[in-house]
Amino acid sequence: MNSVTDFPWEKSYVVGTGTVHTGPCVLHSIVLNACETLGTVDVYDGIDATGQIAQYVLLGASVSYQGITFLYDCEMTTGIHMVFTTFVGNFTVTYH
């Protein structure tokens, strides 16, 4: 297996509120790449903010420019939608 070409996860770069993926999938990880303003990020199993909140990432403890990976490997039945509240920064979300 070649770890570069056989990477099984799709990835999306997320800079604000919006739908990351539409359809059933497995949410593998959310990587915090940068944080400029502290806040919260809600991750919904859905294509908008009316779905079930699957994960809640609280980024209020510290500002770090080191990457932080949140590993989930959880089933999302409808999709992945993220809502940024006060938070300014960006993530890489991996899913399959």
N, CA, C and O atoms as CSV, one atom per row, in Angstrom:
chain,resi,resn,atom,element,x,y,z
A,1,MET,N,N,0.840,-1.177,0.000
A,1,MET,CA,C,0.000,0.000,0.000
A,1,MET,C,C,0.888,1.246,0.000
A,1,MET,O,O,1.836,1.342,0.780
A,2,ASN,N,N,0.582,2.167,-0.855
A,2,ASN,CA,C,1.291,3.445,-0.917
A,2,ASN,C,C,0.476,4.467,-0.130
A,2,ASN,O,O,-0.634,4.814,-0.534
A,3,SER,N,N,1.010,4.947,0.981
A,3,SER,CA,C,0.244,5.840,1.860
A,3,SER,C,C,-0.098,7.178,1.210
A,3,SER,O,O,-0.997,7.878,1.677
A,4,VAL,N,N,0.596,7.536,0.158
A,4,VAL,CA,C,0.301,8.803,-0.518
A,4,VAL,C,C,-0.833,8.632,-1.516
A,4,VAL,O,O,-1.758,9.445,-1.543
A,5,THR,N,N,-0.779,7.600,-2.327
A,5,THR,CA,C,-1.781,7.423,-3.378
A,5,THR,C,C,-2.979,6.600,-2.943
A,5,THR,O,O,-4.029,6.673,-3.582
A,6,ASP,N,N,-2.860,5.816,-1.873
A,6,ASP,CA,C,-3.953,4.957,-1.429
A,6,ASP,C,C,-4.687,5.507,-0.205
A,6,ASP,O,O,-5.358,4.757,0.503
A,7,PHE,N,N,-4.563,6.792,0.043
A,7,PHE,CA,C,-5.237,7.418,1.190
A,7,PHE,C,C,-6.748,7.275,1.009
A,7,PHE,O,O,-7.293,7.812,0.044
A,8,PRO,N,N,-7.444,6.568,1.905
A,8,PRO,CA,C,-8.857,6.235,1.663
A,8,PRO,C,C,-9.853,7.351,1.981
A,8,PRO,O,O,-11.052,7.161,1.776
A,9,TRP,N,N,-9.408,8.491,2.465
A,9,TRP,CA,C,-10.324,9.526,2.923
A,9,TRP,C,C,-10.366,10.697,1.944
A,9,TRP,O,O,-9.336,11.136,1.434
A,10,GLU,N,N,-11.576,11.193,1.693
A,10,GLU,CA,C,-11.742,12.453,0.968
A,10,GLU,C,C,-11.416,13.561,1.953
A,10,GLU,O,O,-11.505,13.356,3.164
A,11,LYS,N,N,-11.038,14.738,1.454
A,11,LYS,CA,C,-10.769,15.840,2.377
A,11,LYS,C,C,-11.344,17.132,1.838
A,11,LYS,O,O,-11.406,17.351,0.629
A,12,SER,N,N,-11.761,17.980,2.759
A,12,SER,CA,C,-12.291,19.304,2.426
A,12,SER,C,C,-11.669,20.329,3.349
A,12,SER,O,O,-11.517,20.093,4.548
A,13,TYR,N,N,-11.312,21.465,2.786
A,13,TYR,CA,C,-10.764,22.587,3.536
A,13,TYR,C,C,-11.938,23.497,3.895
A,13,TYR,O,O,-12.654,23.957,3.005
A,14,VAL,N,N,-12.140,23.759,5.172
A,14,VAL,CA,C,-13.323,24.485,5.643
A,14,VAL,C,C,-12.891,25.779,6.319
A,14,VAL,O,O,-12.078,25.764,7.244
A,15,VAL,N,N,-13.445,26.912,5.848
A,15,VAL,CA,C,-13.078,28.215,6.405
A,15,VAL,C,C,-14.264,28.954,7.025
A,15,VAL,O,O,-14.102,30.065,7.529
A,16,GLY,N,N,-15.450,28.352,6.994
A,16,GLY,CA,C,-16.615,29.004,7.569
A,16,GLY,C,C,-17.816,28.072,7.554
A,16,GLY,O,O,-17.720,26.924,7.119
A,17,THR,N,N,-18.939,28.572,8.030
A,17,THR,CA,C,-20.174,27.805,8.091
A,17,THR,C,C,-20.559,27.290,6.711
A,17,THR,O,O,-20.509,28.027,5.726
A,18,GLY,N,N,-20.944,26.013,6.647
A,18,GLY,CA,C,-21.395,25.449,5.379
A,18,GLY,C,C,-21.402,23.938,5.390
A,18,GLY,O,O,-20.962,23.299,6.346
A,19,THR,N,N,-21.912,23.379,4.299
A,19,THR,CA,C,-21.975,21.934,4.138
A,19,THR,C,C,-20.650,21.425,3.598
A,19,THR,O,O,-20.159,21.905,2.577
A,20,VAL,N,N,-20.086,20.464,4.280
A,20,VAL,CA,C,-18.805,19.877,3.900
A,20,VAL,C,C,-19.025,18.718,2.930
A,20,VAL,O,O,-18.286,18.566,1.957
A,21,HIS,N,N,-20.046,17.900,3.202
A,21,HIS,CA,C,-20.336,16.722,2.375
A,21,HIS,C,C,-21.834,16.444,2.432
A,21,HIS,O,O,-22.467,16.606,3.476
A,22,THR,N,N,-22.388,16.030,1.314
A,22,THR,CA,C,-23.797,15.640,1.245
A,22,THR,C,C,-23.879,14.143,1.019
A,22,THR,O,O,-23.257,13.613,0.098
A,23,GLY,N,N,-24.641,13.467,1.849
A,23,GLY,CA,C,-24.831,12.029,1.728
A,23,GLY,C,C,-24.190,11.272,2.872
A,23,GLY,O,O,-23.377,11.826,3.612
A,24,PRO,N,N,-24.557,9.990,3.022
A,24,PRO,CA,C,-23.998,9.173,4.096
A,24,PRO,C,C,-22.482,9.047,3.968
A,24,PRO,O,O,-21.941,8.973,2.864
A,25,CYS,N,N,-21.807,9.023,5.118
A,25,CYS,CA,C,-20.351,8.899,5.118
A,25,CYS,C,C,-19.876,8.580,6.525
A,25,CYS,O,O,-20.663,8.515,7.470
A,26,VAL,N,N,-18.579,8.384,6.638
A,26,VAL,CA,C,-17.934,8.254,7.941
A,26,VAL,C,C,-17.058,9.486,8.120
A,26,VAL,O,O,-16.152,9.734,7.324
A,27,LEU,N,N,-17.332,10.259,9.171
A,27,LEU,CA,C,-16.497,11.406,9.515
A,27,LEU,C,C,-15.265,10.862,10.225
A,27,LEU,O,O,-15.349,10.350,11.342
A,28,HIS,N,N,-14.119,10.981,9.559
A,28,HIS,CA,C,-12.881,10.418,10.125
A,28,HIS,C,C,-12.222,11.388,11.102
A,28,HIS,O,O,-12.006,11.055,12.267
A,29,SER,N,N,-11.902,12.602,10.616
A,29,SER,CA,C,-11.199,13.539,11.494
A,29,SER,C,C,-11.490,14.985,11.108
A,29,SER,O,O,-11.891,15.290,9.985
A,30,ILE,N,N,-11.273,15.849,12.075
A,30,ILE,CA,C,-11.331,17.297,11.863
A,30,ILE,C,C,-10.002,17.836,12.384
A,30,ILE,O,O,-9.676,17.684,13.562
A,31,VAL,N,N,-9.245,18.464,11.498
A,31,VAL,CA,C,-7.923,18.978,11.849
A,31,VAL,C,C,-8.000,20.499,11.920
A,31,VAL,O,O,-8.351,21.157,10.940
A,32,LEU,N,N,-7.671,21.049,13.077
A,32,LEU,CA,C,-7.592,22.496,13.229
A,32,LEU,C,C,-6.266,22.947,12.639
A,32,LEU,O,O,-5.200,22.605,13.151
A,33,ASN,N,N,-6.339,23.719,11.555
A,33,ASN,CA,C,-5.126,24.214,10.909
A,33,ASN,C,C,-4.690,25.556,11.472
A,33,ASN,O,O,-3.498,25.809,11.645
A,34,ALA,N,N,-5.663,26.416,11.756
A,34,ALA,CA,C,-5.356,27.759,12.253
A,34,ALA,C,C,-6.542,28.301,13.034
A,34,ALA,O,O,-7.692,27.960,12.756
A,35,CYS,N,N,-6.251,29.143,14.007
A,35,CYS,CA,C,-7.291,29.767,14.819
A,35,CYS,C,C,-6.908,31.224,15.032
A,35,CYS,O,O,-5.873,31.522,15.629
A,36,GLU,N,N,-7.750,32.129,14.540
A,36,GLU,CA,C,-7.505,33.554,14.709
A,36,GLU,C,C,-8.372,34.152,15.815
A,36,GLU,O,O,-7.927,35.033,16.551
A,37,THR,N,N,-9.610,33.672,15.930
A,37,THR,CA,C,-10.533,34.147,16.951
A,37,THR,C,C,-11.221,32.957,17.586
A,37,THR,O,O,-11.765,32.105,16.883
A,38,LEU,N,N,-11.203,32.888,18.916
A,38,LEU,CA,C,-11.813,31.778,19.633
A,38,LEU,C,C,-13.316,31.778,19.465
A,38,LEU,O,O,-13.934,32.828,19.285
A,39,GLY,N,N,-13.898,30.601,19.526
A,39,GLY,CA,C,-15.341,30.451,19.421
A,39,GLY,C,C,-15.699,28.986,19.478
A,39,GLY,O,O,-14.938,28.179,20.012
A,40,THR,N,N,-16.847,28.632,18.936
A,40,THR,CA,C,-17.296,27.244,18.907
A,40,THR,C,C,-17.604,26.837,17.474
A,40,THR,O,O,-17.856,27.668,16.601
A,41,VAL,N,N,-17.574,25.527,17.267
A,41,VAL,CA,C,-17.939,24.951,15.976
A,41,VAL,C,C,-18.852,23.765,16.257
A,41,VAL,O,O,-18.470,22.831,16.962
A,42,ASP,N,N,-20.061,23.807,15.703
A,42,ASP,CA,C,-20.987,22.678,15.804
A,42,ASP,C,C,-20.881,21.873,14.523
A,42,ASP,O,O,-20.841,22.442,13.432
A,43,VAL,N,N,-20.837,20.558,14.646
A,43,VAL,CA,C,-20.778,19.670,13.490
A,43,VAL,C,C,-22.071,18.865,13.472
A,43,VAL,O,O,-22.344,18.087,14.387
A,44,TYR,N,N,-22.863,19.061,12.422
A,44,TYR,CA,C,-24.166,18.420,12.302
A,44,TYR,C,C,-24.126,17.222,11.371
A,44,TYR,O,O,-23.403,17.221,10.374
A,45,ASP,N,N,-24.905,16.204,11.701
A,45,ASP,CA,C,-25.188,15.120,10.766
A,45,ASP,C,C,-26.353,15.616,9.924
A,45,ASP,O,O,-27.517,15.375,10.246
A,46,GLY,N,N,-26.026,16.308,8.848
A,46,GLY,CA,C,-27.063,16.909,8.016
A,46,GLY,C,C,-26.439,17.787,6.955
A,46,GLY,O,O,-25.218,17.865,6.821
A,47,ILE,N,N,-27.310,18.450,6.199
A,47,ILE,CA,C,-26.844,19.362,5.159
A,47,ILE,C,C,-27.139,20.812,5.523
A,47,ILE,O,O,-26.926,21.725,4.726
A,48,ASP,N,N,-27.637,21.005,6.749
A,48,ASP,CA,C,-27.859,22.341,7.281
A,48,ASP,C,C,-27.865,22.242,8.808
A,48,ASP,O,O,-27.594,21.179,9.367
A,49,ALA,N,N,-28.169,23.330,9.462
A,49,ALA,CA,C,-28.099,23.374,10.929
A,49,ALA,C,C,-29.347,22.816,11.604
A,49,ALA,O,O,-29.522,23.005,12.808
A,50,THR,N,N,-30.225,22.131,10.859
A,50,THR,CA,C,-31.410,21.548,11.476
A,50,THR,C,C,-31.234,20.066,11.773
A,50,THR,O,O,-32.115,19.451,12.374
A,51,GLY,N,N,-30.121,19.488,11.365
A,51,GLY,CA,C,-29.866,18.070,11.625
A,51,GLY,C,C,-29.442,17.839,13.064
A,51,GLY,O,O,-29.455,18.751,13.891
A,52,GLN,N,N,-29.074,16.623,13.337
A,52,GLN,CA,C,-28.611,16.230,14.669
A,52,GLN,C,C,-27.178,16.707,14.877
A,52,GLN,O,O,-26.324,16.496,14.015
A,53,ILE,N,N,-26.906,17.351,16.021
A,53,ILE,CA,C,-25.525,17.726,16.318
A,53,ILE,C,C,-24.761,16.447,16.627
A,53,ILE,O,O,-25.079,15.728,17.575
A,54,ALA,N,N,-23.749,16.176,15.810
A,54,ALA,CA,C,-22.959,14.963,15.975
A,54,ALA,C,C,-21.742,15.210,16.854
A,54,ALA,O,O,-21.366,14.355,17.656
A,55,GLN,N,N,-21.132,16.366,16.708
A,55,GLN,CA,C,-19.934,16.703,17.470
A,55,GLN,C,C,-19.982,18.186,17.815
A,55,GLN,O,O,-20.601,18.989,17.117
A,56,TYR,N,N,-19.325,18.516,18.888
A,56,TYR,CA,C,-19.266,19.904,19.329
A,56,TYR,C,C,-17.816,20.192,19.663
A,56,TYR,O,O,-17.261,19.624,20.604
A,57,VAL,N,N,-17.211,21.067,18.899
A,57,VAL,CA,C,-15.809,21.398,19.112
A,57,VAL,C,C,-15.754,22.761,19.788
A,57,VAL,O,O,-16.124,23.764,19.179
A,58,LEU,N,N,-15.304,22.813,21.022
A,58,LEU,CA,C,-15.183,24.063,21.765
A,58,LEU,C,C,-13.743,24.529,21.656
A,58,LEU,O,O,-12.818,23.862,22.119
A,59,LEU,N,N,-13.574,25.671,21.043
A,59,LEU,CA,C,-12.227,26.218,20.892
A,59,LEU,C,C,-12.132,27.503,21.688
A,59,LEU,O,O,-11.922,28.583,21.136
A,60,GLY,N,N,-12.287,27.369,22.983
A,60,GLY,CA,C,-12.271,28.535,23.837
A,60,GLY,C,C,-11.183,28.504,24.887
A,60,GLY,O,O,-11.060,29.435,25.682
A,61,ALA,N,N,-10.399,27.451,24.901
A,61,ALA,CA,C,-9.392,27.309,25.939
A,61,ALA,C,C,-8.080,27.997,25.584
A,61,ALA,O,O,-7.434,28.601,26.440
A,62,SER,N,N,-7.694,27.903,24.320
A,62,SER,CA,C,-6.424,28.501,23.932
A,62,SER,C,C,-6.373,28.701,22.427
A,62,SER,O,O,-7.104,28.063,21.670
A,63,VAL,N,N,-5.511,29.583,22.021
A,63,VAL,CA,C,-5.248,29.776,20.599
A,63,VAL,C,C,-3.920,29.108,20.305
A,63,VAL,O,O,-2.915,29.394,20.956
A,64,SER,N,N,-3.917,28.230,19.336
A,64,SER,CA,C,-2.695,27.499,19.011
A,64,SER,C,C,-2.496,27.479,17.514
A,64,SER,O,O,-3.450,27.294,16.758
A,65,TYR,N,N,-1.275,27.667,17.086
A,65,TYR,CA,C,-0.981,27.572,15.663
A,65,TYR,C,C,-0.385,26.220,15.333
A,65,TYR,O,O,0.057,25.995,14.207
A,66,GLN,N,N,-0.367,25.327,16.292
A,66,GLN,CA,C,0.026,23.952,16.041
A,66,GLN,C,C,-1.227,23.195,15.635
A,66,GLN,O,O,-2.301,23.417,16.194
A,67,GLY,N,N,-1.091,22.303,14.665
A,67,GLY,CA,C,-2.253,21.519,14.243
A,67,GLY,C,C,-2.770,20.638,15.356
A,67,GLY,O,O,-1.995,20.030,16.095
A,68,ILE,N,N,-4.074,20.573,15.472
A,68,ILE,CA,C,-4.723,19.708,16.451
A,68,ILE,C,C,-5.687,18.829,15.671
A,68,ILE,O,O,-6.492,19.335,14.889
A,69,THR,N,N,-5.615,17.525,15.874
A,69,THR,CA,C,-6.494,16.601,15.174
A,69,THR,C,C,-7.511,16.024,16.142
A,69,THR,O,O,-7.161,15.482,17.190
A,70,PHE,N,N,-8.791,16.154,15.765
A,70,PHE,CA,C,-9.888,15.546,16.511
A,70,PHE,C,C,-10.302,14.315,15.714
A,70,PHE,O,O,-10.806,14.454,14.599
A,71,LEU,N,N,-10.104,13.111,16.256
A,71,LEU,CA,C,-10.406,11.869,15.565
A,71,LEU,C,C,-11.786,11.377,15.991
A,71,LEU,O,O,-12.051,11.230,17.184
A,72,TYR,N,N,-12.669,11.123,15.018
A,72,TYR,CA,C,-14.049,10.733,15.330
A,72,TYR,C,C,-14.409,9.341,14.827
A,72,TYR,O,O,-14.867,8.512,15.613
A,73,ASP,N,N,-14.216,9.062,13.545
A,73,ASP,CA,C,-14.640,7.798,12.940
A,73,ASP,C,C,-16.085,7.468,13.300
A,73,ASP,O,O,-16.386,6.372,13.773
A,74,CYS,N,N,-16.978,8.438,13.069
A,74,CYS,CA,C,-18.385,8.228,13.379
A,74,CYS,C,C,-19.227,8.279,12.106
A,74,CYS,O,O,-18.886,8.962,11.141
A,75,GLU,N,N,-20.333,7.540,12.130
A,75,GLU,CA,C,-21.235,7.473,10.986
A,75,GLU,C,C,-22.086,8.735,10.904
A,75,GLU,O,O,-22.663,9.177,11.897
A,76,MET,N,N,-22.151,9.299,9.721
A,76,MET,CA,C,-23.020,10.437,9.451
A,76,MET,C,C,-24.034,9.949,8.415
A,76,MET,O,O,-23.648,9.563,7.312
A,77,THR,N,N,-25.314,9.963,8.753
A,77,THR,CA,C,-26.323,9.368,7.877
A,77,THR,C,C,-26.797,10.296,6.761
A,77,THR,O,O,-27.275,9.824,5.730
A,78,THR,N,N,-26.671,11.621,6.954
A,78,THR,CA,C,-27.192,12.578,5.983
A,78,THR,C,C,-26.100,13.415,5.327
A,78,THR,O,O,-26.213,13.764,4.152
A,79,GLY,N,N,-25.059,13.736,6.060
A,79,GLY,CA,C,-23.977,14.567,5.533
A,79,GLY,C,C,-23.208,15.204,6.670
A,79,GLY,O,O,-23.387,14.852,7.835
A,80,ILE,N,N,-22.349,16.148,6.316
A,80,ILE,CA,C,-21.560,16.881,7.318
A,80,ILE,C,C,-21.777,18.367,7.081
A,80,ILE,O,O,-21.524,18.875,5.989
A,81,HIS,N,N,-22.245,19.055,8.109
A,81,HIS,CA,C,-22.464,20.501,8.041
A,81,HIS,C,C,-21.822,21.119,9.282
A,81,HIS,O,O,-22.044,20.657,10.401
A,82,MET,N,N,-21.024,22.168,9.074
A,82,MET,CA,C,-20.347,22.828,10.194
A,82,MET,C,C,-20.861,24.252,10.356
A,82,MET,O,O,-21.075,24.965,9.376
A,83,VAL,N,N,-21.054,24.652,11.612
A,83,VAL,CA,C,-21.504,26.012,11.921
A,83,VAL,C,C,-20.467,26.656,12.836
A,83,VAL,O,O,-20.226,26.186,13.948
A,84,PHE,N,N,-19.863,27.726,12.358
A,84,PHE,CA,C,-18.891,28.483,13.141
A,84,PHE,C,C,-19.638,29.575,13.903
A,84,PHE,O,O,-20.398,30.337,13.305
A,85,THR,N,N,-19.427,29.656,15.223
A,85,THR,CA,C,-20.010,30.725,16.033
A,85,THR,C,C,-18.853,31.482,16.681
A,85,THR,O,O,-18.179,30.946,17.561
A,86,THR,N,N,-18.626,32.680,16.267
A,86,THR,CA,C,-17.559,33.559,16.722
A,86,THR,C,C,-16.176,33.085,16.255
A,86,THR,O,O,-15.261,33.894,16.105
A,87,PHE,N,N,-16.029,31.792,16.029
A,87,PHE,CA,C,-14.744,31.211,15.653
A,87,PHE,C,C,-14.292,31.708,14.279
A,87,PHE,O,O,-15.076,31.734,13.330
A,88,VAL,N,N,-13.026,32.099,14.187
A,88,VAL,CA,C,-12.401,32.429,12.901
A,88,VAL,C,C,-11.141,31.591,12.786
A,88,VAL,O,O,-10.237,31.696,13.615
A,89,GLY,N,N,-11.085,30.773,11.769
A,89,GLY,CA,C,-9.954,29.891,11.543
A,89,GLY,C,C,-10.302,28.939,10.425
A,89,GLY,O,O,-11.213,29.202,9.640
A,90,ASN,N,N,-9.576,27.824,10.345
A,90,ASN,CA,C,-9.895,26.863,9.298
A,90,ASN,C,C,-9.553,25.451,9.734
A,90,ASN,O,O,-8.727,25.225,10.619
A,91,PHE,N,N,-10.226,24.498,9.071
A,91,PHE,CA,C,-10.096,23.093,9.362
A,91,PHE,C,C,-9.880,22.310,8.066
A,91,PHE,O,O,-10.224,22.775,6.979
A,92,THR,N,N,-9.310,21.124,8.200
A,92,THR,CA,C,-9.363,20.124,7.147
A,92,THR,C,C,-10.204,18.989,7.699
A,92,THR,O,O,-9.897,18.445,8.760
A,93,VAL,N,N,-11.275,18.623,6.979
A,93,VAL,CA,C,-12.178,17.567,7.400
A,93,VAL,C,C,-11.957,16.369,6.477
A,93,VAL,O,O,-11.980,16.513,5.255
A,94,THR,N,N,-11.742,15.179,7.064
A,94,THR,CA,C,-11.588,13.980,6.255
A,94,THR,C,C,-12.778,13.059,6.508
A,94,THR,O,O,-13.262,12.936,7.633
A,95,TYR,N,N,-13.234,12.418,5.440
A,95,TYR,CA,C,-14.431,11.571,5.486
A,95,TYR,C,C,-14.369,10.578,4.340
A,95,TYR,O,O,-13.559,10.717,3.424
A,96,HIS,N,N,-15.243,9.562,4.403
A,96,HIS,CA,C,-15.321,8.585,3.309
A,96,HIS,C,C,-16.726,8.039,3.247
A,96,HIS,O,O,-17.025,7.198,2.399
